[in-house]
Every structure is written in C-alpha cells, then in structure tokens.
Amino acid sequence: MKTPDRGILEGYARERVKKAAVALGYSVEERPIALHEAALWKEVFLTSATRICQPVERITHEIDGKVTVYWNEDPVDNKQELPVWQNIYNQILSEENL
C-alpha cells in the first residue's frame, strides 16, 4: 500500500488506516504518488474522519473541455476477495469492537 508522504493531513483516520493495514500484513510505503503510475494501481481510496476509508471510482482532469481519465476502477473485476480498503475498514471496526 502506498500513501503520500507530504501534502496531506496527518489525521486520525489516516493513522488508523496505516495501522490496520500493517496489522493485516500489508506493507505501507510513504512516498509521492504520481499519476503516471496509475496503470499499476489496483485500488484507490481516500481517508477521512467521517468515512475512515472510501473507495475512489475514477480520477479525471479536464482542460479546455478535454477530459483525461487517469484511473478508472474496473467494474467487471470478479475478485473473490474483499477489496483492500474493505479489509482495512473491517479491521478498524473490529479493533473498536463496533
């Protein structure tokens, strides 16, 4: 799992997500995230105090009416496993005994 190392808020949810990811056996790498790496991403999610972690379906940018899609979640992905963000969210809930 990769997360930016600067330009972000060092909030409660972010720390909980990193801790839960490590508890589940994921490695957490803090470094800049570059859009040119988007083809390598399997999942994208954001953290917030109200949602803990929320999946992102699409990352786009529009200039002069031209939309560039940098990343788009594959809606036909038939994984048998839960997404990483869902595993992390469940881990956080279990730690809180909710």
Secondary structure, DSSP 8 states (H G I E B T S, - for coil): -EE-SSSS---HHHHHHHHHHHHTT---EES---GGGGGG-S--EEEETTTEEEE--EEEEEETTEEEEEEE--TT---SS--HHHHHHHHHHHHTT-
